[in-house]
Amino acid sequence: MAFNAENFIPLSAMANSNSGRVWSYTTTDATATVVTSGYFDDAGDTYGLKGADIILCYQSDGTDFYEVVDTAGVFTIGKTVAFA
């Protein structure tokens, strides 16, 4: 599947655009799909997702925190911390 903007919401204030932000995202996609390079590109275009932001992601096979890496507008997952 593809990124669904309706399931992507900010969890932190967005008043200071220079500060890192925390997001929540829920999907029926599996982790292998969510961590694919470019999966969150639409979030960058629509919501201003940027490198070093954190996504709390509820996917079909678990829940993870992801650190976002922005490489010339292509968003990938830099670090993953899984819940036990």
C-alpha positions in Angstrom: 0.0 0.0 0.0 1.0 3.6 0.0 1.2 6.4 2.7 -2.2 7.5 3.8 -2.2 11.2 4.9 -5.5 10.8 6.8 -3.7 8.6 9.4 -0.7 11.0 9.9 -1.1 13.5 12.7 1.2 15.8 14.7 1.8 15.0 18.4 3.9 18.0 19.1 3.5 21.8 18.5 4.4 23.0 15.1 4.9 26.7 16.1 8.7 26.6 15.7 9.5 25.2 12.3 13.1 24.8 13.2 12.3 22.3 16.0 12.0 18.6 15.5 8.5 17.3 15.6 6.8 14.1 16.7 4.1 12.5 14.6 1.7 9.6 14.9 1.0 7.3 11.9 -1.3 4.2 11.7 -1.3 1.8 8.8 -2.2 -1.7 7.8 1.2 -1.9 6.0 3.9 -4.1 7.4 7.2 -2.7 8.8 9.1 -3.8 5.6 6.8 -1.5 3.6 6.9 1.4 6.0 10.7 1.6 6.1 11.0 1.7 2.3 12.8 4.7 1.0 10.3 7.4 -0.1 7.3 5.9 1.8 6.8 9.2 3.8 7.6 11.6 0.9 4.0 12.8 0.7 4.2 13.7 4.4 7.1 16.0 3.6 5.1 17.7 0.8 1.8 17.9 2.7 2.8 18.4 6.3 6.4 19.6 6.3 8.0 16.4 7.6 11.7 16.8 7.8 14.9 15.1 8.8 15.3 14.3 12.5 11.5 14.3 13.1 10.2 11.3 15.0 7.3 9.1 13.9 5.4 6.9 16.3 4.2 4.3 13.8 1.5 1.7 14.4 1.9 -0.8 11.6 0.3 -4.2 11.0 3.2 -6.2 12.6 4.2 -3.9 15.5 4.7 -0.4 16.9 8.0 1.5 16.4 9.5 4.9 16.8 11.3 6.0 13.6 13.8 8.8 13.2 13.4 10.4 9.8 16.3 11.1 7.4 15.7 13.6 4.6 18.0 13.2 1.6 17.2 15.8 -1.0 13.4 15.4 -0.3 13.4 11.6 -0.2 12.5 10.4 3.3 13.9 7.2 4.8 14.0 5.7 8.3 17.3 6.4 10.0 17.0 4.7 13.4 14.3 2.4 14.7 13.5 1.7 18.4 11.1 -1.2 18.7 8.8 -1.8 21.6 9.3 -5.1 23.4 
